[in-house]
Amino acid sequence: MSIRRFSRVAVIGLSLGAAGSAFASLTNTLVQVNATGTELSEAGYTQLGSSPYVSLPSGECAVNGCVTLAGASSSSISKGYLDFQFLNYTYNPIWYSGIFALLDVDFGATGMTLTQLIGLINDQTTTTGVTALTSAQANNAQGTCSFSEWLPTSLDDGLVLQWTPATPPTSPGLSQVFTIAWDFTSLQPGLQGGGVSVEGAYGLPSPGAAALLAIAGVVRRRRR
């Protein structure tokens, strides 16, 4: 199975004014979901991969929205973005609670915690429409599929991002492309050492009654 095409979960983004007024959809925030890949690339963001990653229906619970994660592990990226799509996703309003992205975050020498980063991102939710969560908080609309119940141990303390696009994923066929971007270049340590970066990003729609995992052994364990 191709890691690039058929992996899974999450990412975030900040534009830090790099785009200026050239692109109205770019925002000066830690994460964003409304800018296009073209806009982000021209503003200095690094794309994870070279084309949208694709999430596939997975297992017997595919009828309830179970999918594989769309994304991959990566080298450390402080300012980047992920494009992803869903193939034949079964939209079911009973389970659907928007789109999710999962970031495998390395905090480097900053001393920052996941809780602190979540707080900074949620301070900007009014602008971005993105809510940051822990894997224990992230769930479907029925509260029956906590991410912490099925994520691999290498990602269960990852950063989960949730937002609700105007149009849910389409079916059948490939959905529209969803883009999530992050810019953590402002979160640098006062002393020498690495800043906050992303070592893996994955996207998925709301999972159904259960979620299946297909990337065990693929994702690198987060550096402490």
C-alpha positions in Angstrom: 0.0 0.0 0.0 1.3 3.4 -0.8 2.0 5.5 2.2 1.5 8.7 0.2 -1.9 7.7 -1.1 -3.5 5.6 1.5 -2.4 6.7 5.0 -4.2 9.0 7.5 -5.0 11.8 9.9 -4.2 15.5 10.4 -2.5 19.2 10.1 -2.8 23.0 10.8 -1.6 26.4 9.4 -0.7 30.0 9.9 -0.1 32.7 7.3 1.8 35.3 9.5 1.1 37.9 7.0 3.4 36.4 4.4 0.7 36.6 1.8 0.1 40.3 2.4 -3.0 41.5 0.5 -2.3 39.4 -2.6 -4.7 36.7 -1.5 -7.8 37.6 0.4 -8.3 34.1 1.6 -5.0 33.9 3.4 -5.1 34.8 7.1 -2.6 35.8 9.7 -3.4 32.8 11.9 -1.7 29.7 13.2 -4.0 27.4 11.2 -6.2 28.0 8.2 -8.4 26.0 5.8 -9.7 28.5 3.2 -6.6 29.2 1.2 -5.7 27.2 -1.9 -2.6 25.2 -2.4 -1.4 27.7 -5.1 -1.9 30.6 -2.7 -0.1 28.8 0.1 2.9 27.8 -2.1 3.3 31.3 -3.4 3.2 32.5 0.2 6.1 30.3 1.2 4.3 27.2 2.6 5.8 23.8 2.0 3.4 21.2 0.6 3.4 17.8 2.2 3.6 15.5 -0.8 3.1 16.6 -4.4 -0.7 15.9 -4.9 -3.8 15.4 -2.8 -3.7 12.4 -0.6 -6.8 10.2 -0.9 -8.8 8.6 1.9 -10.7 5.4 1.1 -13.8 3.6 2.5 -12.6 1.0 5.0 -14.0 -2.2 6.2 -17.6 -3.3 7.0 -18.4 0.0 8.7 -17.6 2.0 5.5 -21.4 2.4 5.2 -21.2 4.4 8.4 -18.3 6.5 7.3 -15.2 4.5 8.2 -12.3 5.5 6.1 -8.5 5.3 5.9 -6.5 8.4 6.8 -5.2 10.6 4.0 -1.6 11.9 4.6 1.9 10.8 5.5 4.7 11.2 7.9 7.2 13.9 6.9 10.4 15.7 7.8 10.0 18.6 10.2 7.8 21.3 8.5 7.2 24.5 10.5 5.2 26.2 7.7 3.3 23.8 5.4 0.0 22.5 4.2 -1.8 19.3 3.3 -4.2 18.7 0.4 -6.5 15.7 0.7 -9.7 14.1 -0.8 -12.1 11.3 0.0 -13.1 8.6 -2.4 -16.7 7.3 -2.2 -17.2 8.7 1.3 -20.6 7.8 2.6 -22.0 11.1 4.1 -24.3 10.3 6.9 -25.6 13.2 9.0 -26.1 10.9 12.0 -22.3 10.5 12.3 -20.9 13.6 10.4 -19.4 16.4 12.5 -17.2 18.0 9.9 -13.7 17.5 8.6 -10.7 16.6 10.8 -7.0 16.8 10.5 -4.4 15.3 12.7 -0.9 16.7 13.2 2.1 14.9 14.7 3.7 17.9 16.4 7.3 18.1 17.5 7.6 20.9 20.1 11.4 21.1 19.7 13.1 23.1 22.4 10.2 25.5 23.0 8.9 23.9 26.1 5.4 24.4 24.8 2.7 21.8 25.6 -0.1 20.5 23.5 -2.6 22.2 25.8 -0.9 25.6 25.2 -0.9 25.1 21.5 -4.6 24.2 21.5 -5.3 27.3 23.4 -3.5 29.5 21.0 -5.3 28.0 18.0 -8.7 28.2 19.6 -8.1 31.9 20.3 -8.2 32.3 16.5 -11.3 30.1 15.9 -13.5 33.1 15.1 -11.3 33.9 12.2 -10.3 30.4 11.0 -13.4 28.3 11.8 -11.0 25.7 13.0 -11.2 24.1 16.5 -8.2 22.4 18.1 -8.8 19.3 20.2 -7.0 16.4 21.9 -7.6 12.9 20.5 -9.8 12.2 23.6 -12.0 15.2 22.7 -12.3 14.5 19.0 -15.4 12.4 18.1 -18.2 12.0 15.6 -21.7 13.6 16.0 -22.9 10.8 18.2 -19.9 10.7 20.5 -19.3 7.0 19.7 -15.8 7.1 18.1 -13.3 9.0 20.3 -10.1 9.3 18.3 -8.1 8.1 21.3 -9.8 4.7 21.1 -8.3 3.8 17.7 -5.3 6.0 16.9 -1.9 4.3 17.2 0.1 5.2 20.3 2.4 7.3 18.1 -0.5 9.6 17.3 -2.8 9.4 20.3 -1.3 12.6 21.8 -1.4 14.4 18.4 -3.1 17.7 17.6 -6.6 17.2 16.2 -8.2 20.0 14.1 -11.9 20.1 13.3 -13.9 22.4 10.9 -17.1 22.3 9.0 -16.9 23.2 5.3 -20.0 24.7 3.6 -20.3 21.5 1.5 -19.7 18.1 3.0 -17.6 15.5 1.1 -19.3 14.4 -2.1 -20.2 10.8 -3.0 -19.8 8.8 -5.2 -16.3 9.5 -6.7 -13.6 11.8 -5.4 -14.7 14.6 -3.2 -13.5 18.2 -3.5 -10.0 18.9 -2.3 -9.6 20.0 1.3 -6.6 22.0 2.4 -5.3 22.6 5.8 -2.2 24.7 6.5 0.0 25.6 9.5 2.6 28.2 10.2 4.5 27.7 13.5 7.5 29.7 12.6 6.5 32.3 15.3 6.6 29.7 18.0 10.4 29.6 18.3 12.4 29.1 21.5 14.3 31.9 23.2 17.4 29.8 23.3 19.1 27.8 20.5 17.1 24.7 19.4 14.3 23.7 17.2 10.9 25.3 17.2 7.5 23.8 16.8 7.2 21.7 13.6 5.0 19.0 12.1 6.3 15.5 11.5 3.1 14.0 9.9 -0.2 15.3 8.8 -3.5 13.4 8.0 -7.0 14.3 7.1 -10.4 12.4 7.4 -14.1 13.2 7.5 -16.1 12.4 10.6 -15.7 8.7 11.4 -18.7 6.5 11.7 -19.6 4.1 14.6 -16.0 2.8 14.6 -12.8 3.7 12.9 -10.2 1.4 11.3 -6.5 2.1 11.3 -4.2 1.3 8.3 -1.0 3.1 9.2 0.3 1.2 12.2 4.1 1.0 11.8 4.1 3.8 9.2 4.0 6.8 11.4 7.2 7.8 13.3 6.9 8.1 17.0 6.9 11.7 18.1 10.2 13.0 19.6 9.8 14.3 23.1 
